[in-house]
Structures are given as C-alpha cells and as structure tokens.
Amino acid sequence: MDFTLSEEQLMIQQAARDFARNELLPGVIERDDAQKFPFELVQKMGELGFMGMMVNEKYNGSGLDTLSYVLAMEELSKVDASASVMVSVNNSLVCWGLQTFGTEAQKAKYLSRLSTGEIIGAFCLSEPEAGSDATSQKTTAIDKGDHYILNGTKNWITNGGSAEVFLVIAQTHIEKGHKGINALIVEKGMEGFEVGPKENKLGIRGSDTHSLIFNDVKVPKENRIGEDGFGFKFAMKTLAGGRIGIAAQALGIAAGAYELALKYSKERKTFGTEIANHQAIAFKLADMHTKIQAARNLVYQAACEKDAGKDYTLSGAMAKLYASEVAMETTIEAVQIHGGNGFVKDYHVERLMRDAKITQIYEGTSEIQKIVISRSVLKD
Ligand code: CAA
C-alpha cells in the first residue's frame, strides 16, 4: 500500500501538530490533575475542523477522508489523549454514525452542530453488566406508538457530562435478542435523564466519563436511528470505524512518548556521556521506533481500506490491538529511559503511560479485538 501523503493531508497533520503544541500542551498537566477540560478548547478544535473531520460539508463538516482523521488524531494524542478521545468519540462514533445512518432531519438538527464543536456527542452502549458482552443490553426502550420510554443505566460514557447529544443503545424486543435492539438519540435535559457523578480515572483524566441514568425518558420515534431493531448493527458498524480512531490515538500516545524519550536520551548524561550512547538505551529506542512504525502502517492501512470502501472490520481490529499494545510497551519504556524524572509529572511520560492503558480497554478490549480477528481469520 502506498501511504504517500497528499499536500492537503500534510497540511492537516501540521495544523494538528501546531494546535497540540500551542494550545493543548500548556496546562495539560493541570487538566489531568484537576480532571477538567475547558469547553473553549473543544470549540477551538471545532473552529479548526477537528470535530467533524469526515462529515460532509453540507452538514458543516470538513469533508475529509479517514487518513486525514487518523493523522490529526495521532498528533493530538502525542500531547493530550484526553482531548483526542473527545475528538475520536465525536468524530467516529457520533458524527459518522449519524451521517451514515441518520435521517435528513436528524442530520440537520444534530449533525450540523456536532461537526463544528458547538456541541459534543456521546455514544452510550456500555452498561454495568454489558461491556464486552454488548448484546446483553438491560436498558429498555419500550415502544409506545409515537415514542419510546427509556429506562436503565449506562456506564463509563466518554463526554457524559459535557455532551448535548447521546446515542443510546437499548433493548425494545427482548424476545428477539440483539435483533430487537434500537439506537435512540437522546438530548441533554430530556425529562428523566440524569448524568451520574464523574469517574475518577487512572488516565485520560481531562476527559469526562460518567454513568447516565434514564428514568422513564420519553424519546420521540423520529429519534430512532435506522429501522426498528437496527440498534446493535448500528453499534457494531460504528465501533468498527471507532476502533481506527482509537488505534490512531494509541499510535499518537506511543509516538509522543518515544519523541520525549529520544530527546531526553540525547540530553541526559550518565557515566560521562549522553545516555543515548549506552546500548541499553539505544536498543530500547530501536525497538520503540520499529514497533511504532509497524503500528502506523496498520493504522494507515485500516484508514485507507475504509476510504476505499472496503470492509475494514479486520484491519481496524488489528490496528487497535497492535497499536494499543505498542502504546503500553512504549510508554513504559519511555518512563524507564527517563529514570526518576519519568516518575514525576513534569516530564509528561508518566501521564502518557497512564493514558495508554485505556486504549487496550475501550471500544473493545484487546481480547474482544482478538475475537473479531480470529473469527475473520477462521472464516476464510
Ligand atoms: N458490522 C456489522 N455487523 C456486525 C459486526 C460488524 N462489525 N459485528 C457483529 N455484527 C453483527 C453480527 O453479524 C450479528 O448479526 P446477525 O445475527 O444478524 O448475523 C450481530 O451483530 C451479533 O454479532 P455476534 O453474534 O458476533 O455477537 P457476539 O455476542 O458474539 O459479540 C462482539 C460480538 C464482537 C464480541 C461484540 O459484542 C463486541 O464488539 N463487544 C465489544 C463492545 C465494545 O466495543 N464496547 C465498547 C464500548 S463503546 C466505547 O468504548 C466508546 C467510548 O466511550 C470510548
């Protein structure tokens, strides 16, 4: 595959790099500490076109391809993975899901605002007892003619506290199993909809993760996405693309930690020379560089397959599985190279190490990716 980047793709990559350095780096440690992310930063990312990258210009999006999106995700994630998860969920789950499967009315009402960063969205599949086992939805959406009555609890919802629009997966026809599940658009402020307390997390602490409680929430039928019973397929198809975004996030975290370790190893001296001159350190850098490049190839391949209209379920799962492993390994080694300095916040690598862990968990754990990959391999 030829991954030569176009002029436009190089410009997007540079714009994301500049934004990360100039706007995200200042205050990133404090935001992690305080578990806060000012909404003005989301709006700034929206102004630069990062919140609706693959959305058609008709709905105020940037009209770009998936490769451009992963380039931006990598650059943002090098500096602030809390920012990039907000970007990823809004782009690949909420905006892509609405653009691909929503009605014209839903697109006009929600997508046009989500793609500019005026508002942000959340994707609500996980439940206290339905994480990996996603068909076991306990949240119910009972059909009442022209509306649904929604009851249940969702867990670990990214953007849970800041979102205005929530794509909620719920069971309507229990007897039909996953074929009875629907996806509904729920708005903040609907009666009976409550946002639970913010989770106190290991990593991506700037991003807000909440449980959501639905208590007899009346959702108009026009807010259903797709046909009756399409909700589980909607979630799976949307997550297949989401996994490319998270793979790009993992790649960025790894690359960010590597760049910091490389720089540090040329500055820090031990035994009378820069530590990069010790083979123990140089070999670590060699391993990191090789694995990051391999992860990048997988991520770009998945993005290019999506752009070419091919089935990207397998390549997206492989990219996420591998890039998230590389993110974890690389960030641990980056901390090791930094020694004692790696263990304190000012050098950024400890945060990247904490942030890396979630990429092996959300949008399908590594074990779920292996289910997807092995089923595909065995089918052939
Ligand atoms: N595209 C289209 N349809 C798909 C699909 C895909 N990629 N994957 C599965 N399906 C369909 C199947 O074809 C099947 O439909 P039919 O019966 O009509 O053929 C249906 O979905 C059920 O599939 P399975 O029988 O394979 O279901 P399963 O119970 O064995 O589970 C699974 C499959 C892949 C393990 C799935 O449950 C899964 O992906 N689990 C992980 C869920 C997940 O990623 N959660 C992340 C939460 S979201 C998040 O993290 C967002 C955030 O905030 C960051």
Boltz pocket constraint, residues with backbone or C-beta under 6 A from the ligand:
constraints:
  - pocket:
      binder: B
      contacts: [[A, 89], [A, 123], [A, 125], [A, 126], [A, 131], [A, 132], [A, 133], [A, 134], [A, 135], [A, 156], [A, 157], [A, 158], [A, 178], [A, 232], [A, 233], [A, 236], [A, 237], [A, 239], [A, 240], [A, 313], [A, 361], [A, 362], [A, 363], [A, 364], [A, 365], [A, 368], [A, 371], [A, 372]]
      max_distance: 6.0
